[in-house]
Amino acid sequence: MEQPRVLHVTLQGLDAGQGSRTHVMEVRKELRALGFEVVAVAPPASRGPISRLLGIVVTLVSACWQLRTVDAAYVRHHPLGAPISLVAAACDVHRVEEVNGEVTDFAAVHRWLRPLLGLLSACSAYQLRTADHVIVVSRVMAEAIHRQVGVKPTIMPNGADLSIFRPAPAEGRDDRPEYALFFGALTTWQGLDVLIRAVRSPAWPDDLDLLVVGDGPLTRMIRSDAPPSVRLLGPLPQVELAELLRRARVTLSPKRTEAEMASPLKVIESIASGVPVVVTDLGQQRDLVRDHGVGLAVPVDDPEALAAAVRTLARDDERHAQCVAACLELRPELGWDRNRSTLAQVMRVDSA
């Protein structure tokens, strides 16, 4: 029997060290595990708006051409992806749209497209309404799409590569706090300015450095405004990040309200590494903390509360140990393969 072919499309550049790249690679891995030959199409990583737009156009042309030769298409949703929807329909190709954010998120990154927000929203809605299946990563996002577009998505939560993100050996753990860790894209919705103010707060532990791993628009701000206890390491390969992560005292996800629908990989990978998390009171990251006791949740845009929560997990060994135990208990449920049977259903294949 001939191996079925699936076109995997993302119109977002796959910058090293960002959660979007990790997610794309893991989805491709799961599609291959289901028996698909994956035809991957994505633009190169780029910085300027003109080069990004050119990359999107080239990727759209390539994707539409490849649709003639595949059995299915798995598309990482993008407001400019309507041509893929049209060609997939013309070629009678089964199409799955995976949504990771709102159109407003796209406009926040590509500010020059803000005047076209209404048109982009209409294009996005068209793609979702005409898809054979819509996949989202969180309950909050599923409810929003159902309310706005009238489509009922399938929820496939993010995961972690459990072979890479592992807890530190018990005998190698140091009871004294060494550092807190933030990793991810250095963008406004990550709440990094609040995090820097938290580090300056008297409530922040004096002997606890903050390590920042990643790259993005706020890199310059962190370099110029952060106190000496904040160390910017830039993007790191996943294996190096995992080693740094498993030895952290606590990790941080101080996201803002505009990121409420997200399912932060940093939180899931931290839990898989046995490291407690401090998160803002938003969406899935809040639910993970409150339902499983893997850390602490604080109000959005509150540097004092953020610093106080970090201090609790840095100073209170008993509370910290309870959170570590909760992380280790939840860890087996966080692998990417937990979505395989659901993915098989939406792709219309028999699960292996």
C-alpha positions in Angstrom: 0.0 0.0 0.0 1.4 3.4 -1.0 2.3 5.7 2.0 -0.2 8.6 2.3 1.3 12.0 1.9 0.4 15.0 4.1 1.4 18.6 3.4 2.5 20.3 6.6 2.4 24.1 6.1 3.5 26.9 8.4 3.7 30.5 7.2 5.6 31.6 10.3 9.3 31.6 10.2 10.8 28.8 12.4 13.2 30.8 14.5 15.6 28.7 16.7 14.7 28.6 20.4 11.0 29.6 20.0 8.1 27.4 21.1 6.5 27.6 17.6 9.4 25.8 16.1 9.3 23.1 18.8 5.5 22.7 18.2 5.9 22.4 14.4 8.7 19.8 14.7 6.7 17.7 17.2 3.6 17.7 15.0 5.6 16.5 12.0 7.0 13.8 14.2 3.6 12.6 15.2 2.3 12.7 11.6 5.2 10.4 10.6 4.4 8.1 13.5 0.9 7.8 12.0 2.4 6.6 8.8 2.4 9.7 6.7 5.1 10.9 4.4 5.4 14.6 5.5 5.9 17.2 2.8 7.1 20.2 4.9 6.7 23.8 3.7 7.8 26.8 5.7 9.5 30.2 5.1 13.0 30.8 6.2 13.6 32.7 9.5 13.8 36.4 8.8 13.7 39.7 10.6 12.5 42.6 8.4 8.8 42.9 7.4 9.6 42.9 3.7 11.7 39.7 3.9 9.0 38.1 6.1 6.2 39.0 3.6 8.3 37.7 0.7 8.9 34.4 2.6 5.1 34.0 3.1 4.4 34.6 -0.5 7.0 32.1 -1.7 5.7 29.5 0.9 2.1 30.1 -0.3 3.0 29.4 -3.9 5.0 26.3 -2.9 2.2 25.0 -0.7 -0.5 25.5 -3.4 1.7 23.7 -5.9 2.3 20.8 -3.6 -1.4 20.4 -2.8 -1.8 18.6 -6.2 0.3 15.7 -5.0 -0.8 15.0 -1.4 -3.7 13.2 0.3 -4.2 15.7 3.2 -3.0 19.1 4.4 -2.1 20.0 8.0 -1.9 23.9 8.2 -0.7 25.9 11.1 -3.3 28.6 10.9 -2.3 32.1 9.5 -4.5 35.0 8.5 -2.8 35.0 5.0 -3.4 31.3 4.4 -6.7 31.6 2.5 -5.1 30.6 -0.9 -4.2 27.3 0.6 -7.9 26.8 1.6 -9.1 27.6 -1.9 -6.6 25.3 -3.6 -7.2 22.5 -1.1 -10.9 22.6 -1.9 -10.3 22.6 -5.6 -8.0 19.6 -5.3 -10.4 17.8 -2.9 -7.7 17.6 -0.2 -8.6 16.9 3.4 -7.5 20.0 5.3 -6.9 20.4 9.0 -6.3 23.9 10.5 -4.3 24.2 13.7 -4.9 27.5 15.6 -2.4 28.8 18.1 -3.6 32.4 18.5 -5.9 35.1 17.4 -5.6 37.4 14.4 -4.9 40.3 16.8 -1.7 38.4 17.9 -0.5 38.4 14.2 -1.3 42.1 13.9 0.7 42.9 17.1 3.8 41.3 15.6 3.2 42.7 12.0 2.2 46.2 12.9 2.2 47.4 9.4 -0.8 45.1 8.7 -3.0 46.6 11.5 -5.0 48.7 9.1 -6.1 45.4 7.4 -7.2 43.8 10.6 -10.8 43.5 9.5 -9.9 41.9 6.2 -7.5 39.5 7.9 -10.2 38.5 10.4 -12.5 37.7 7.6 -9.8 35.6 5.8 -9.1 33.8 9.0 -12.8 33.0 9.6 -13.2 31.7 6.1 -10.3 29.3 6.5 -11.7 27.9 9.8 -15.3 27.6 8.5 -14.2 25.7 5.4 -11.7 23.4 7.1 -12.5 19.7 7.6 -11.2 19.9 11.2 -9.9 22.7 13.4 -7.4 21.9 16.1 -6.6 24.2 19.1 -4.2 23.9 22.0 -6.5 25.1 24.9 -10.0 25.1 26.1 -10.1 28.9 26.2 -9.2 29.1 22.5 -11.7 26.4 21.6 -14.5 28.4 23.3 -13.4 31.7 21.6 -13.4 30.1 18.1 -16.8 28.5 18.7 -18.2 31.8 19.8 -16.7 33.9 17.1 -16.8 31.6 14.0 -19.3 28.9 14.9 -16.9 26.1 14.5 -16.3 23.5 17.3 -12.6 22.8 17.4 -10.8 19.7 18.7 -8.5 20.3 21.6 -5.0 18.9 21.3 -2.9 20.3 24.2 0.8 21.0 23.9 3.3 18.5 25.2 6.9 18.0 26.1 9.6 15.8 24.7 10.0 13.6 27.8 13.2 12.1 26.4 14.8 15.6 26.6 13.0 17.4 29.4 13.9 15.2 32.4 14.1 16.0 36.1 17.6 16.3 37.6 18.7 13.2 39.5 17.5 13.5 43.2 21.1 13.1 44.5 22.2 16.0 42.3 19.7 18.5 43.4 21.0 21.5 45.5 18.6 22.6 48.2 19.8 26.2 47.9 18.2 28.4 45.3 20.6 29.1 42.4 18.6 30.8 39.7 15.2 31.5 38.3 14.6 30.9 34.6 12.6 32.5 31.8 12.8 31.1 28.3 10.9 31.9 25.2 10.3 34.7 22.7 11.3 38.1 24.1 8.0 39.8 23.2 5.7 42.2 24.9 2.9 39.7 25.7 5.4 37.6 27.7 5.3 40.3 30.4 9.1 40.7 30.5 8.9 44.3 31.6 6.9 43.2 34.6 9.4 40.5 35.3 12.3 43.0 35.2 10.4 45.2 37.7 9.8 42.1 39.9 13.6 41.4 40.0 14.1 45.0 41.2 11.4 44.5 44.0 12.6 44.2 47.6 10.6 41.0 47.7 12.8 39.3 45.1 15.4 37.0 46.8 18.8 38.8 47.0 20.8 35.7 46.1 18.6 34.5 43.2 19.7 35.4 39.7 17.3 35.4 36.8 18.5 33.7 33.6 16.8 34.7 30.4 17.0 32.4 27.3 15.6 33.5 24.0 15.6 36.3 21.5 13.1 38.8 20.1 12.1 42.5 20.0 12.7 43.1 23.7 16.3 41.9 23.7 17.7 45.5 23.7 15.4 46.5 26.5 16.6 43.7 28.7 20.2 44.4 28.0 19.8 48.1 28.8 17.3 48.1 31.6 17.8 44.9 33.6 19.8 44.8 36.8 23.1 42.9 37.1 21.3 39.8 38.5 19.5 39.3 35.2 21.7 37.3 32.7 20.6 37.3 29.1 21.9 34.1 27.4 20.2 34.4 24.0 18.7 31.4 22.2 20.0 28.0 23.1 19.7 24.5 21.5 16.9 22.5 23.0 19.3 20.0 24.7 21.3 22.8 26.4 18.0 24.5 27.4 16.8 21.3 29.0 20.0 20.9 31.0 19.7 24.5 32.3 16.0 24.1 33.0 16.2 20.9 35.1 18.6 22.7 37.5 16.5 25.8 37.9 14.8 26.6 41.2 11.7 28.0 39.5 10.6 29.1 36.0 8.4 32.0 35.1 5.6 32.6 32.7 4.3 36.2 33.4 2.2 36.4 30.3 -0.2 39.3 29.7 -4.0 39.1 29.0 -3.5 39.1 25.2 -1.8 35.7 25.6 -4.8 34.2 27.5 -5.5 31.6 24.8 -2.0 30.3 24.7 -0.8 26.9 26.0 2.8 27.9 26.9 5.4 25.2 26.1 7.6 26.7 28.8 5.2 25.7 31.5 4.7 22.2 30.3 8.4 21.6 29.7 9.2 23.0 33.2 6.7 20.6 34.8 8.2 17.7 32.8 11.6 18.7 34.2 10.3 18.7 37.7 10.7 22.4 38.2 7.9 24.5 39.8 6.4 27.4 37.9 5.2 30.9 38.7 2.5 32.0 36.2 0.1 34.7 35.7 -3.6 34.0 36.3 -4.5 33.2 32.6 -5.9 30.3 30.7 -4.3 26.9 30.6 -1.2 27.8 32.6 -3.3 28.9 35.5 -5.4 25.7 35.3 -2.3 23.5 35.4 -1.0 25.3 38.5 -4.3 25.3 40.3 -5.5 21.8 39.4 -2.2 20.1 40.0 -0.3 22.2 42.5 2.9 22.5 40.3 3.6 26.1 41.3 1.9 29.5 42.0 -0.4 31.8 40.1 -0.3 35.6 40.5 -2.3 38.5 39.0 -1.4 39.8 35.6 0.9 42.9 35.5 1.8 42.7 39.3 5.5 42.7 39.8 5.3 42.7 43.6 3.1 39.6 43.6 5.4 37.9 41.1 8.4 38.7 43.2 6.7 37.4 46.4 5.7 34.1 44.7 9.3 33.6 43.5 10.5 34.3 47.0 8.1 31.7 48.4 9.4 29.0 46.1 13.0 30.1 46.7 12.8 30.2 50.5 10.2 27.7 51.5 11.8 24.3 51.0 8.7 22.4 52.0 6.4 24.3 49.6 9.0 23.9 46.9 9.3 20.1 47.5 5.5 19.8 47.3 5.5 21.5 43.9 8.3 19.3 42.7 6.4 16.2 43.7 3.3 17.4 41.9 5.4 18.1 38.8 6.8 14.5 38.9 3.3 13.1 39.4 1.9 14.9 36.4 5.0 14.4 34.1 3.9 11.0 32.6 0.8 12.6 31.1 2.6 15.4 29.2 4.3 13.6 26.3 3.4 14.7 22.8 2.2 11.2 22.0 -0.9 11.7 24.2 -2.5 13.4 21.2 -1.7 10.6 18.7 -5.1 8.9 18.7 -6.9 12.3 18.4 -4.6 13.3 15.6 -5.3 10.0 13.8 -9.1 10.8 14.0 -8.9 14.2 12.5 -6.5 13.0 9.8 -8.8 10.2 9.0 -6.3 7.3 9.5 -6.2 4.3 11.8 -3.9 4.9 14.8 -0.9 2.7 15.0 
